[in-house]
Amino acid sequence: MEGQDLASLQQLCDERPRFRLLFEEHLLLEKQLTMLDQKPHLTPEEELERKKIQKLKLAGKDEMEHIKREWTQ
């Protein structure tokens, strides 16, 4: 990420606590997905958990984009 992008991201996190929470959750979900993806085989429960994480991550990303659009207007 470019220096200006990082500064904008930091400013957005500082000004919008909900965005910061979603961003931190997004990073955590990404780590969980990476851990699951490193397994050679997933159990049915792990597959279900993977799909749940993906849905949560996507919903959070959509909300983050909405907050970002409002912030830039």
CHARMM internal coordinates of N, CA and C (Angstrom, degrees):
IC EDIT
DIST 1 N 1 CA 1.4388
DIST 1 CA 1 C 1.5273
ANGL 1 N 1 CA 1 C 108.67
DIST 1 C 2 N 1.3049
ANGL 1 CA 1 C 2 N 116.67
DIHE 1 N 1 CA 1 C 2 N 139.02
DIST 2 N 2 CA 1.4573
ANGL 1 C 2 N 2 CA 121.98
DIHE 1 CA 1 C 2 N 2 CA -179.22
DIST 2 CA 2 C 1.5293
ANGL 2 N 2 CA 2 C 110.36
DIHE 1 C 2 N 2 CA 2 C -68.58
DIST 2 C 3 N 1.3515
ANGL 2 CA 2 C 3 N 115.94
DIHE 2 N 2 CA 2 C 3 N 159.82
DIST 3 N 3 CA 1.4505
ANGL 2 C 3 N 3 CA 120.76
DIHE 2 CA 2 C 3 N 3 CA -179.82
DIST 3 CA 3 C 1.5211
ANGL 3 N 3 CA 3 C 112.59
DIHE 2 C 3 N 3 CA 3 C -58.75
DIST 3 C 4 N 1.3504
ANGL 3 CA 3 C 4 N 116.10
DIHE 3 N 3 CA 3 C 4 N -41.93
DIST 4 N 4 CA 1.4680
ANGL 3 C 4 N 4 CA 120.20
DIHE 3 CA 3 C 4 N 4 CA 179.95
DIST 4 CA 4 C 1.5228
ANGL 4 N 4 CA 4 C 110.90
DIHE 3 C 4 N 4 CA 4 C -66.92
DIST 4 C 5 N 1.3358
ANGL 4 CA 4 C 5 N 117.13
DIHE 4 N 4 CA 4 C 5 N -38.16
DIST 5 N 5 CA 1.4594
ANGL 4 C 5 N 5 CA 121.04
DIHE 4 CA 4 C 5 N 5 CA 177.57
DIST 5 CA 5 C 1.5237
ANGL 5 N 5 CA 5 C 110.40
DIHE 4 C 5 N 5 CA 5 C -62.74
DIST 5 C 6 N 1.3386
ANGL 5 CA 5 C 6 N 116.78
DIHE 5 N 5 CA 5 C 6 N -42.35
DIST 6 N 6 CA 1.4604
ANGL 5 C 6 N 6 CA 120.72
DIHE 5 CA 5 C 6 N 6 CA 178.67
DIST 6 CA 6 C 1.5230
ANGL 6 N 6 CA 6 C 110.88
DIHE 5 C 6 N 6 CA 6 C -63.84
DIST 6 C 7 N 1.3384
ANGL 6 CA 6 C 7 N 116.61
DIHE 6 N 6 CA 6 C 7 N -40.70
DIST 7 N 7 CA 1.4630
ANGL 6 C 7 N 7 CA 120.11
DIHE 6 CA 6 C 7 N 7 CA 178.76
DIST 7 CA 7 C 1.5258
ANGL 7 N 7 CA 7 C 110.36
DIHE 6 C 7 N 7 CA 7 C -64.22
DIST 7 C 8 N 1.3276
ANGL 7 CA 7 C 8 N 116.93
DIHE 7 N 7 CA 7 C 8 N -42.43
DIST 8 N 8 CA 1.4660
ANGL 7 C 8 N 8 CA 120.95
DIHE 7 CA 7 C 8 N 8 CA 178.33
DIST 8 CA 8 C 1.5187
ANGL 8 N 8 CA 8 C 110.89
DIHE 7 C 8 N 8 CA 8 C -64.21
DIST 8 C 9 N 1.3254
ANGL 8 CA 8 C 9 N 116.19
DIHE 8 N 8 CA 8 C 9 N -42.17
DIST 9 N 9 CA 1.4625
ANGL 8 C 9 N 9 CA 120.87
DIHE 8 CA 8 C 9 N 9 CA 178.72
DIST 9 CA 9 C 1.5273
ANGL 9 N 9 CA 9 C 110.77
DIHE 8 C 9 N 9 CA 9 C -62.13
DIST 9 C 10 N 1.3203
ANGL 9 CA 9 C 10 N 116.04
DIHE 9 N 9 CA 9 C 10 N -43.31
DIST 10 N 10 CA 1.4654
ANGL 9 C 10 N 10 CA 120.45
DIHE 9 CA 9 C 10 N 10 CA 179.21
DIST 10 CA 10 C 1.5283
ANGL 10 N 10 CA 10 C 110.67
DIHE 9 C 10 N 10 CA 10 C -63.53
DIST 10 C 11 N 1.3310
ANGL 10 CA 10 C 11 N 116.37
DIHE 10 N 10 CA 10 C 11 N -42.94
DIST 11 N 11 CA 1.4574
ANGL 10 C 11 N 11 CA 120.78
DIHE 10 CA 10 C 11 N 11 CA 179.71
DIST 11 CA 11 C 1.5309
ANGL 11 N 11 CA 11 C 110.70
DIHE 10 C 11 N 11 CA 11 C -64.18
DIST 11 C 12 N 1.3307
ANGL 11 CA 11 C 12 N 116.24
DIHE 11 N 11 CA 11 C 12 N -41.82
DIST 12 N 12 CA 1.4670
ANGL 11 C 12 N 12 CA 120.72
DIHE 11 CA 11 C 12 N 12 CA 178.46
DIST 12 CA 12 C 1.5272
ANGL 12 N 12 CA 12 C 110.34
DIHE 11 C 12 N 12 CA 12 C -62.52
DIST 12 C 13 N 1.3198
ANGL 12 CA 12 C 13 N 116.85
DIHE 12 N 12 CA 12 C 13 N -43.59
DIST 13 N 13 CA 1.4687
ANGL 12 C 13 N 13 CA 121.13
DIHE 12 CA 12 C 13 N 13 CA 178.16
DIST 13 CA 13 C 1.5258
ANGL 13 N 13 CA 13 C 111.27
DIHE 12 C 13 N 13 CA 13 C -62.72
DIST 13 C 14 N 1.3248
ANGL 13 CA 13 C 14 N 116.19
DIHE 13 N 13 CA 13 C 14 N -38.42
DIST 14 N 14 CA 1.4662
ANGL 13 C 14 N 14 CA 120.45
DIHE 13 CA 13 C 14 N 14 CA -179.63
DIST 14 CA 14 C 1.5248
ANGL 14 N 14 CA 14 C 111.62
DIHE 13 C 14 N 14 CA 14 C -68.72
DIST 14 C 15 N 1.3291
ANGL 14 CA 14 C 15 N 116.06
DIHE 14 N 14 CA 14 C 15 N -38.59
DIST 15 N 15 CA 1.4628
ANGL 14 C 15 N 15 CA 120.63
DIHE 14 CA 14 C 15 N 15 CA -174.99
DIST 15 CA 15 C 1.5230
ANGL 15 N 15 CA 15 C 113.63
DIHE 14 C 15 N 15 CA 15 C -86.24
DIST 15 C 16 N 1.3212
ANGL 15 CA 15 C 16 N 116.51
DIHE 15 N 15 CA 15 C 16 N -24.52
DIST 16 N 16 CA 1.4742
ANGL 15 C 16 N 16 CA 120.31
DIHE 15 CA 15 C 16 N 16 CA -176.94
DIST 16 CA 16 C 1.5273
ANGL 16 N 16 CA 16 C 109.25
DIHE 15 C 16 N 16 CA 16 C -126.55
DIST 16 C 17 N 1.3387
ANGL 16 CA 16 C 17 N 117.13
DIHE 16 N 16 CA 16 C 17 N 93.35
DIST 17 N 17 CA 1.4766
ANGL 16 C 17 N 17 CA 120.36
DIHE 16 CA 16 C 17 N 17 CA -178.85
DIST 17 CA 17 C 1.5288
ANGL 17 N 17 CA 17 C 113.30
DIHE 16 C 17 N 17 CA 17 C -56.93
DIST 17 C 18 N 1.3171
ANGL 17 CA 17 C 18 N 117.16
DIHE 17 N 17 CA 17 C 18 N -34.46
DIST 18 N 18 CA 1.4770
ANGL 17 C 18 N 18 CA 119.79
DIHE 17 CA 17 C 18 N 18 CA 178.92
DIST 18 CA 18 C 1.5341
ANGL 18 N 18 CA 18 C 109.76
DIHE 17 C 18 N 18 CA 18 C -63.43
DIST 18 C 19 N 1.3133
ANGL 18 CA 18 C 19 N 116.73
DIHE 18 N 18 CA 18 C 19 N -39.99
DIST 19 N 19 CA 1.4637
ANGL 18 C 19 N 19 CA 120.49
DIHE 18 CA 18 C 19 N 19 CA 178.36
DIST 19 CA 19 C 1.5302
ANGL 19 N 19 CA 19 C 109.68
DIHE 18 C 19 N 19 CA 19 C -62.24
DIST 19 C 20 N 1.3492
ANGL 19 CA 19 C 20 N 115.74
DIHE 19 N 19 CA 19 C 20 N -44.28
DIST 20 N 20 CA 1.4681
ANGL 19 C 20 N 20 CA 119.35
DIHE 19 CA 19 C 20 N 20 CA 179.72
DIST 20 CA 20 C 1.5349
ANGL 20 N 20 CA 20 C 110.71
DIHE 19 C 20 N 20 CA 20 C -59.74
DIST 20 C 21 N 1.3160
ANGL 20 CA 20 C 21 N 116.78
DIHE 20 N 20 CA 20 C 21 N -44.15
DIST 21 N 21 CA 1.4653
ANGL 20 C 21 N 21 CA 120.97
DIHE 20 CA 20 C 21 N 21 CA 179.47
DIST 21 CA 21 C 1.5358
ANGL 21 N 21 CA 21 C 110.86
DIHE 20 C 21 N 21 CA 21 C -60.99
DIST 21 C 22 N 1.3302
ANGL 21 CA 21 C 22 N 115.37
DIHE 21 N 21 CA 21 C 22 N -45.60
DIST 22 N 22 CA 1.4678
ANGL 21 C 22 N 22 CA 119.58
DIHE 21 CA 21 C 22 N 22 CA 179.24
DIST 22 CA 22 C 1.5251
ANGL 22 N 22 CA 22 C 111.39
DIHE 21 C 22 N 22 CA 22 C -64.34
DIST 22 C 23 N 1.3259
ANGL 22 CA 22 C 23 N 116.28
DIHE 22 N 22 CA 22 C 23 N -39.56
DIST 23 N 23 CA 1.4604
ANGL 22 C 23 N 23 CA 120.43
DIHE 22 CA 22 C 23 N 23 CA -179.81
DIST 23 CA 23 C 1.5338
ANGL 23 N 23 CA 23 C 110.60
DIHE 22 C 23 N 23 CA 23 C -63.79
DIST 23 C 24 N 1.3234
ANGL 23 CA 23 C 24 N 116.46
DIHE 23 N 23 CA 23 C 24 N -44.65
DIST 24 N 24 CA 1.4665
ANGL 23 C 24 N 24 CA 120.44
DIHE 23 CA 23 C 24 N 24 CA 179.02
DIST 24 CA 24 C 1.5269
ANGL 24 N 24 CA 24 C 110.81
DIHE 23 C 24 N 24 CA 24 C -64.73
DIST 24 C 25 N 1.3379
ANGL 24 CA 24 C 25 N 115.89
DIHE 24 N 24 CA 24 C 25 N -40.19
DIST 25 N 25 CA 1.4619
ANGL 24 C 25 N 25 CA 119.97
DIHE 24 CA 24 C 25 N 25 CA 177.29
DIST 25 CA 25 C 1.5242
ANGL 25 N 25 CA 25 C 110.44
DIHE 24 C 25 N 25 CA 25 C -64.35
DIST 25 C 26 N 1.3174
ANGL 25 CA 25 C 26 N 116.52
DIHE 25 N 25 CA 25 C 26 N -39.43
DIST 26 N 26 CA 1.4680
ANGL 25 C 26 N 26 CA 121.63
DIHE 25 CA 25 C 26 N 26 CA 179.17
DIST 26 CA 26 C 1.5428
ANGL 26 N 26 CA 26 C 110.70
DIHE 25 C 26 N 26 CA 26 C -59.69
DIST 26 C 27 N 1.3209
ANGL 26 CA 26 C 27 N 115.94
DIHE 26 N 26 CA 26 C 27 N -43.80
DIST 27 N 27 CA 1.4702
ANGL 26 C 27 N 27 CA 120.07
DIHE 26 CA 26 C 27 N 27 CA 179.17
DIST 27 CA 27 C 1.5292
ANGL 27 N 27 CA 27 C 110.89
DIHE 26 C 27 N 27 CA 27 C -64.31
DIST 27 C 28 N 1.3255
ANGL 27 CA 27 C 28 N 116.77
DIHE 27 N 27 CA 27 C 28 N -41.03
DIST 28 N 28 CA 1.4638
ANGL 27 C 28 N 28 CA 121.41
DIHE 27 CA 27 C 28 N 28 CA 178.98
DIST 28 CA 28 C 1.5323
ANGL 28 N 28 CA 28 C 110.96
DIHE 27 C 28 N 28 CA 28 C -64.04
DIST 28 C 29 N 1.3274
ANGL 28 CA 28 C 29 N 116.08
DIHE 28 N 28 CA 28 C 29 N -44.84
DIST 29 N 29 CA 1.4645
ANGL 28 C 29 N 29 CA 120.04
DIHE 28 CA 28 C 29 N 29 CA 178.70
DIST 29 CA 29 C 1.5230
ANGL 29 N 29 CA 29 C 110.99
DIHE 28 C 29 N 29 CA 29 C -63.81
DIST 29 C 30 N 1.3274
ANGL 29 CA 29 C 30 N 116.59
DIHE 29 N 29 CA 29 C 30 N -36.89
DIST 30 N 30 CA 1.4657
ANGL 29 C 30 N 30 CA 120.25
DIHE 29 CA 29 C 30 N 30 CA 178.45
DIST 30 CA 30 C 1.5302
ANGL 30 N 30 CA 30 C 110.36
DIHE 29 C 30 N 30 CA 30 C -63.04
DIST 30 C 31 N 1.3276
ANGL 30 CA 30 C 31 N 116.98
DIHE 30 N 30 CA 30 C 31 N -40.67
DIST 31 N 31 CA 1.4697
ANGL 30 C 31 N 31 CA 120.53
DIHE 30 CA 30 C 31 N 31 CA 177.80
DIST 31 CA 31 C 1.5240
ANGL 31 N 31 CA 31 C 110.94
DIHE 30 C 31 N 31 CA 31 C -63.92
DIST 31 C 32 N 1.3331
ANGL 31 CA 31 C 32 N 115.86
DIHE 31 N 31 CA 31 C 32 N -41.03
DIST 32 N 32 CA 1.4639
ANGL 31 C 32 N 32 CA 119.70
DIHE 31 CA 31 C 32 N 32 CA 179.18
DIST 32 CA 32 C 1.5243
ANGL 32 N 32 CA 32 C 110.98
DIHE 31 C 32 N 32 CA 32 C -63.62
DIST 32 C 33 N 1.3255
ANGL 32 CA 32 C 33 N 116.19
DIHE 32 N 32 CA 32 C 33 N -41.68
DIST 33 N 33 CA 1.4678
ANGL 32 C 33 N 33 CA 119.98
DIHE 32 CA 32 C 33 N 33 CA 178.13
DIST 33 CA 33 C 1.5273
ANGL 33 N 33 CA 33 C 111.01
DIHE 32 C 33 N 33 CA 33 C -64.00
DIST 33 C 34 N 1.3136
ANGL 33 CA 33 C 34 N 116.23
DIHE 33 N 33 CA 33 C 34 N -42.02
DIST 34 N 34 CA 1.4644
ANGL 33 C 34 N 34 CA 120.43
DIHE 33 CA 33 C 34 N 34 CA 179.71
DIST 34 CA 34 C 1.5280
ANGL 34 N 34 CA 34 C 110.55
DIHE 33 C 34 N 34 CA 34 C -61.26
DIST 34 C 35 N 1.3313
ANGL 34 CA 34 C 35 N 116.02
DIHE 34 N 34 CA 34 C 35 N -41.92
DIST 35 N 35 CA 1.4715
ANGL 34 C 35 N 35 CA 119.52
DIHE 34 CA 34 C 35 N 35 CA 179.05
DIST 35 CA 35 C 1.5296
ANGL 35 N 35 CA 35 C 110.64
DIHE 34 C 35 N 35 CA 35 C -62.85
DIST 35 C 36 N 1.3275
ANGL 35 CA 35 C 36 N 116.88
DIHE 35 N 35 CA 35 C 36 N -42.58
DIST 36 N 36 CA 1.4651
ANGL 35 C 36 N 36 CA 119.78
DIHE 35 CA 35 C 36 N 36 CA 178.98
DIST 36 CA 36 C 1.5271
ANGL 36 N 36 CA 36 C 110.84
DIHE 35 C 36 N 36 CA 36 C -67.06
DIST 36 C 37 N 1.3181
ANGL 36 CA 36 C 37 N 116.79
DIHE 36 N 36 CA 36 C 37 N -39.15
DIST 37 N 37 CA 1.4638
ANGL 36 C 37 N 37 CA 120.78
DIHE 36 CA 36 C 37 N 37 CA -178.06
DIST 37 CA 37 C 1.5291
ANGL 37 N 37 CA 37 C 112.42
DIHE 36 C 37 N 37 CA 37 C -68.73
DIST 37 C 38 N 1.3156
ANGL 37 CA 37 C 38 N 117.20
DIHE 37 N 37 CA 37 C 38 N -20.36
DIST 38 N 38 CA 1.4676
ANGL 37 C 38 N 38 CA 120.24
DIHE 37 CA 37 C 38 N 38 CA 179.04
DIST 38 CA 38 C 1.5199
ANGL 38 N 38 CA 38 C 112.43
DIHE 37 C 38 N 38 CA 38 C -79.22
DIST 38 C 39 N 1.3149
ANGL 38 CA 38 C 39 N 116.93
DIHE 38 N 38 CA 38 C 39 N -13.89
DIST 39 N 39 CA 1.4640
ANGL 38 C 39 N 39 CA 120.22
DIHE 38 CA 38 C 39 N 39 CA 178.73
DIST 39 CA 39 C 1.5250
ANGL 39 N 39 CA 39 C 109.40
DIHE 38 C 39 N 39 CA 39 C -76.91
DIST 39 C 40 N 1.3304
ANGL 39 CA 39 C 40 N 116.86
DIHE 39 N 39 CA 39 C 40 N 138.52
DIST 40 N 40 CA 1.4683
ANGL 39 C 40 N 40 CA 118.78
DIHE 39 CA 39 C 40 N 40 CA -179.97
DIST 40 CA 40 C 1.5351
ANGL 40 N 40 CA 40 C 112.57
DIHE 39 C 40 N 40 CA 40 C -67.09
DIST 40 C 41 N 1.3389
ANGL 40 CA 40 C 41 N 116.25
DIHE 40 N 40 CA 40 C 41 N -33.30
DIST 41 N 41 CA 1.4678
ANGL 40 C 41 N 41 CA 120.71
DIHE 40 CA 40 C 41 N 41 CA 179.24
DIST 41 CA 41 C 1.5181
ANGL 41 N 41 CA 41 C 108.92
DIHE 40 C 41 N 41 CA 41 C -140.14
DIST 41 C 42 N 1.3149
ANGL 41 CA 41 C 42 N 116.29
DIHE 41 N 41 CA 41 C 42 N 142.61
DIST 42 N 42 CA 1.4626
ANGL 41 C 42 N 42 CA 120.79
DIHE 41 CA 41 C 42 N 42 CA 177.68
DIST 42 CA 42 C 1.5251
ANGL 42 N 42 CA 42 C 109.49
DIHE 41 C 42 N 42 CA 42 C -109.76
DIST 42 C 43 N 1.3182
ANGL 42 CA 42 C 43 N 115.59
DIHE 42 N 42 CA 42 C 43 N 140.90
DIST 43 N 43 CA 1.4621
ANGL 42 C 43 N 43 CA 120.00
DIHE 42 CA 42 C 43 N 43 CA 173.65
DIST 43 CA 43 C 1.5250
ANGL 43 N 43 CA 43 C 107.24
DIHE 42 C 43 N 43 CA 43 C -72.38
DIST 43 C 44 N 1.3179
ANGL 43 CA 43 C 44 N 117.48
DIHE 43 N 43 CA 43 C 44 N 165.10
DIST 44 N 44 CA 1.4763
ANGL 43 C 44 N 44 CA 118.82
DIHE 43 CA 43 C 44 N 44 CA 176.69
DIST 44 CA 44 C 1.5292
ANGL 44 N 44 CA 44 C 111.81
DIHE 43 C 44 N 44 CA 44 C -57.35
DIST 44 C 45 N 1.3358
ANGL 44 CA 44 C 45 N 117.52
DIHE 44 N 44 CA 44 C 45 N -36.28
DIST 45 N 45 CA 1.4626
ANGL 44 C 45 N 45 CA 120.88
DIHE 44 CA 44 C 45 N 45 CA 178.76
DIST 45 CA 45 C 1.5370
ANGL 45 N 45 CA 45 C 110.55
DIHE 44 C 45 N 45 CA 45 C -66.73
DIST 45 C 46 N 1.3239
ANGL 45 CA 45 C 46 N 116.24
DIHE 45 N 45 CA 45 C 46 N -39.36
DIST 46 N 46 CA 1.4642
ANGL 45 C 46 N 46 CA 120.15
DIHE 45 CA 45 C 46 N 46 CA 178.72
DIST 46 CA 46 C 1.5288
ANGL 46 N 46 CA 46 C 110.94
DIHE 45 C 46 N 46 CA 46 C -68.37
DIST 46 C 47 N 1.3356
ANGL 46 CA 46 C 47 N 116.54
DIHE 46 N 46 CA 46 C 47 N -37.13
DIST 47 N 47 CA 1.4773
ANGL 46 C 47 N 47 CA 120.16
DIHE 46 CA 46 C 47 N 47 CA 176.12
DIST 47 CA 47 C 1.5201
ANGL 47 N 47 CA 47 C 110.35
DIHE 46 C 47 N 47 CA 47 C -61.85
DIST 47 C 48 N 1.3334
ANGL 47 CA 47 C 48 N 115.54
DIHE 47 N 47 CA 47 C 48 N -42.59
DIST 48 N 48 CA 1.4605
ANGL 47 C 48 N 48 CA 120.57
DIHE 47 CA 47 C 48 N 48 CA 178.65
DIST 48 CA 48 C 1.5356
ANGL 48 N 48 CA 48 C 110.28
DIHE 47 C 48 N 48 CA 48 C -64.19
DIST 48 C 49 N 1.3192
ANGL 48 CA 48 C 49 N 116.55
DIHE 48 N 48 CA 48 C 49 N -43.19
DIST 49 N 49 CA 1.4650
ANGL 48 C 49 N 49 CA 121.37
DIHE 48 CA 48 C 49 N 49 CA 178.00
DIST 49 CA 49 C 1.5247
ANGL 49 N 49 CA 49 C 110.33
DIHE 48 C 49 N 49 CA 49 C -62.37
DIST 49 C 50 N 1.3232
ANGL 49 CA 49 C 50 N 116.51
DIHE 49 N 49 CA 49 C 50 N -41.09
DIST 50 N 50 CA 1.4681
ANGL 49 C 50 N 50 CA 120.98
DIHE 49 CA 49 C 50 N 50 CA 178.45
DIST 50 CA 50 C 1.5206
ANGL 50 N 50 CA 50 C 111.03
DIHE 49 C 50 N 50 CA 50 C -59.35
DIST 50 C 51 N 1.3296
ANGL 50 CA 50 C 51 N 116.52
DIHE 50 N 50 CA 50 C 51 N -45.97
DIST 51 N 51 CA 1.4720
ANGL 50 C 51 N 51 CA 120.70
DIHE 50 CA 50 C 51 N 51 CA 179.44
DIST 51 CA 51 C 1.5279
ANGL 51 N 51 CA 51 C 110.86
DIHE 50 C 51 N 51 CA 51 C -64.53
DIST 51 C 52 N 1.3310
ANGL 51 CA 51 C 52 N 116.32
DIHE 51 N 51 CA 51 C 52 N -39.14
DIST 52 N 52 CA 1.4674
ANGL 51 C 52 N 52 CA 120.37
DIHE 51 CA 51 C 52 N 52 CA 178.44
DIST 52 CA 52 C 1.5281
ANGL 52 N 52 CA 52 C 110.53
DIHE 51 C 52 N 52 CA 52 C -62.98
DIST 52 C 53 N 1.3208
ANGL 52 CA 52 C 53 N 116.38
DIHE 52 N 52 CA 52 C 53 N -43.48
DIST 53 N 53 CA 1.4668
ANGL 52 C 53 N 53 CA 121.06
DIHE 52 CA 52 C 53 N 53 CA 179.00
DIST 53 CA 53 C 1.5261
ANGL 53 N 53 CA 53 C 110.34
DIHE 52 C 53 N 53 CA 53 C -63.07
DIST 53 C 54 N 1.3202
ANGL 53 CA 53 C 54 N 116.47
DIHE 53 N 53 CA 53 C 54 N -43.14
DIST 54 N 54 CA 1.4705
ANGL 53 C 54 N 54 CA 120.46
DIHE 53 CA 53 C 54 N 54 CA 179.55
DIST 54 CA 54 C 1.5303
ANGL 54 N 54 CA 54 C 110.95
DIHE 53 C 54 N 54 CA 54 C -60.32
DIST 54 C 55 N 1.3446
ANGL 54 CA 54 C 55 N 116.46
DIHE 54 N 54 CA 54 C 55 N -41.88
DIST 55 N 55 CA 1.4660
ANGL 54 C 55 N 55 CA 119.83
DIHE 54 CA 54 C 55 N 55 CA 179.66
DIST 55 CA 55 C 1.5242
ANGL 55 N 55 CA 55 C 111.16
DIHE 54 C 55 N 55 CA 55 C -66.34
DIST 55 C 56 N 1.3331
ANGL 55 CA 55 C 56 N 116.73
DIHE 55 N 55 CA 55 C 56 N -42.84
DIST 56 N 56 CA 1.4626
ANGL 55 C 56 N 56 CA 120.46
DIHE 55 CA 55 C 56 N 56 CA 178.17
DIST 56 CA 56 C 1.5245
ANGL 56 N 56 CA 56 C 110.87
DIHE 55 C 56 N 56 CA 56 C -62.31
DIST 56 C 57 N 1.3208
ANGL 56 CA 56 C 57 N 115.42
DIHE 56 N 56 CA 56 C 57 N -41.75
DIST 57 N 57 CA 1.4629
ANGL 56 C 57 N 57 CA 120.83
DIHE 56 CA 56 C 57 N 57 CA -179.03
DIST 57 CA 57 C 1.5342
ANGL 57 N 57 CA 57 C 110.42
DIHE 56 C 57 N 57 CA 57 C -64.34
DIST 57 C 58 N 1.3180
ANGL 57 CA 57 C 58 N 116.53
DIHE 57 N 57 CA 57 C 58 N -42.91
DIST 58 N 58 CA 1.4617
ANGL 57 C 58 N 58 CA 120.95
DIHE 57 CA 57 C 58 N 58 CA 179.94
DIST 58 CA 58 C 1.5317
ANGL 58 N 58 CA 58 C 111.15
DIHE 57 C 58 N 58 CA 58 C -66.22
DIST 58 C 59 N 1.3305
ANGL 58 CA 58 C 59 N 116.99
DIHE 58 N 58 CA 58 C 59 N -42.84
DIST 59 N 59 CA 1.4690
ANGL 58 C 59 N 59 CA 120.32
DIHE 58 CA 58 C 59 N 59 CA 178.55
DIST 59 CA 59 C 1.5303
ANGL 59 N 59 CA 59 C 110.29
DIHE 58 C 59 N 59 CA 59 C -62.71
DIST 59 C 60 N 1.3171
ANGL 59 CA 59 C 60 N 116.52
DIHE 59 N 59 CA 59 C 60 N -41.48
DIST 60 N 60 CA 1.4634
ANGL 59 C 60 N 60 CA 120.04
DIHE 59 CA 59 C 60 N 60 CA 178.20
DIST 60 CA 60 C 1.5097
ANGL 60 N 60 CA 60 C 112.01
DIHE 59 C 60 N 60 CA 60 C -64.93
DIST 60 C 61 N 1.3254
ANGL 60 CA 60 C 61 N 115.84
DIHE 60 N 60 CA 60 C 61 N -40.29
DIST 61 N 61 CA 1.4644
ANGL 60 C 61 N 61 CA 120.07
DIHE 60 CA 60 C 61 N 61 CA 179.66
DIST 61 CA 61 C 1.5271
ANGL 61 N 61 CA 61 C 110.60
DIHE 60 C 61 N 61 CA 61 C -64.06
DIST 61 C 62 N 1.3315
ANGL 61 CA 61 C 62 N 116.31
DIHE 61 N 61 CA 61 C 62 N -41.53
DIST 62 N 62 CA 1.4688
ANGL 61 C 62 N 62 CA 119.89
DIHE 61 CA 61 C 62 N 62 CA 177.77
DIST 62 CA 62 C 1.5235
ANGL 62 N 62 CA 62 C 110.80
DIHE 61 C 62 N 62 CA 62 C -60.34
DIST 62 C 63 N 1.3370
ANGL 62 CA 62 C 63 N 116.97
DIHE 62 N 62 CA 62 C 63 N -43.64
DIST 63 N 63 CA 1.4663
ANGL 62 C 63 N 63 CA 120.08
DIHE 62 CA 62 C 63 N 63 CA 179.70
DIST 63 CA 63 C 1.5242
ANGL 63 N 63 CA 63 C 110.92
DIHE 62 C 63 N 63 CA 63 C -66.96
DIST 63 C 64 N 1.3182
ANGL 63 CA 63 C 64 N 116.87
DIHE 63 N 63 CA 63 C 64 N -38.76
DIST 64 N 64 CA 1.4643
ANGL 63 C 64 N 64 CA 120.41
DIHE 63 CA 63 C 64 N 64 CA 177.49
DIST 64 CA 64 C 1.5253
ANGL 64 N 64 CA 64 C 110.30
DIHE 63 C 64 N 64 CA 64 C -61.85
DIST 64 C 65 N 1.3189
ANGL 64 CA 64 C 65 N 117.65
DIHE 64 N 64 CA 64 C 65 N -42.81
DIST 65 N 65 CA 1.4689
ANGL 64 C 65 N 65 CA 121.23
DIHE 64 CA 64 C 65 N 65 CA 178.62
DIST 65 CA 65 C 1.5252
ANGL 65 N 65 CA 65 C 110.59
DIHE 64 C 65 N 65 CA 65 C -62.82
DIST 65 C 66 N 1.3382
ANGL 65 CA 65 C 66 N 116.45
DIHE 65 N 65 CA 65 C 66 N -40.21
DIST 66 N 66 CA 1.4605
ANGL 65 C 66 N 66 CA 120.54
DIHE 65 CA 65 C 66 N 66 CA 178.40
DIST 66 CA 66 C 1.5373
ANGL 66 N 66 CA 66 C 110.25
DIHE 65 C 66 N 66 CA 66 C -62.04
DIST 66 C 67 N 1.3175
ANGL 66 CA 66 C 67 N 116.36
DIHE 66 N 66 CA 66 C 67 N -47.43
DIST 67 N 67 CA 1.4724
ANGL 66 C 67 N 67 CA 120.60
DIHE 66 CA 66 C 67 N 67 CA 179.14
DIST 67 CA 67 C 1.5274
ANGL 67 N 67 CA 67 C 110.30
DIHE 66 C 67 N 67 CA 67 C -61.80
DIST 67 C 68 N 1.3148
ANGL 67 CA 67 C 68 N 116.22
DIHE 67 N 67 CA 67 C 68 N -41.33
DIST 68 N 68 CA 1.4697
ANGL 67 C 68 N 68 CA 120.56
DIHE 67 CA 67 C 68 N 68 CA -179.33
DIST 68 CA 68 C 1.5262
ANGL 68 N 68 CA 68 C 111.10
DIHE 67 C 68 N 68 CA 68 C -64.01
DIST 68 C 69 N 1.3382
ANGL 68 CA 68 C 69 N 116.76
DIHE 68 N 68 CA 68 C 69 N -41.36
DIST 69 N 69 CA 1.4768
ANGL 68 C 69 N 69 CA 120.35
DIHE 68 CA 68 C 69 N 69 CA 178.49
DIST 69 CA 69 C 1.5245
ANGL 69 N 69 CA 69 C 110.65
DIHE 68 C 69 N 69 CA 69 C -63.04
DIST 69 C 70 N 1.3367
ANGL 69 CA 69 C 70 N 116.66
DIHE 69 N 69 CA 69 C 70 N -43.65
DIST 70 N 70 CA 1.4664
ANGL 69 C 70 N 70 CA 120.05
DIHE 69 CA 69 C 70 N 70 CA 178.27
DIST 70 CA 70 C 1.5224
ANGL 70 N 70 CA 70 C 111.14
DIHE 69 C 70 N 70 CA 70 C -62.91
DIST 70 C 71 N 1.3070
ANGL 70 CA 70 C 71 N 116.00
DIHE 70 N 70 CA 70 C 71 N -39.66
DIST 71 N 71 CA 1.4646
ANGL 70 C 71 N 71 CA 122.06
DIHE 70 CA 70 C 71 N 71 CA -177.37
DIST 71 CA 71 C 1.5235
ANGL 71 N 71 CA 71 C 111.59
DIHE 70 C 71 N 71 CA 71 C -66.49
DIST 71 C 72 N 1.3252
ANGL 71 CA 71 C 72 N 117.17
DIHE 71 N 71 CA 71 C 72 N -36.14
DIST 72 N 72 CA 1.4665
ANGL 71 C 72 N 72 CA 120.69
DIHE 71 CA 71 C 72 N 72 CA -176.23
DIST 72 CA 72 C 1.5227
ANGL 72 N 72 CA 72 C 112.43
DIHE 71 C 72 N 72 CA 72 C -82.64
DIST 72 C 73 N 1.3351
ANGL 72 CA 72 C 73 N 117.39
DIHE 72 N 72 CA 72 C 73 N -11.68
DIST 73 N 73 CA 1.4773
ANGL 72 C 73 N 73 CA 119.15
DIHE 72 CA 72 C 73 N 73 CA -179.40
DIST 73 CA 73 C 1.5034
ANGL 73 N 73 CA 73 C 112.10
DIHE 72 C 73 N 73 CA 73 C -81.53
END
COOR INIT
IC SEED 1 N 1 CA 1 C
IC BUILD
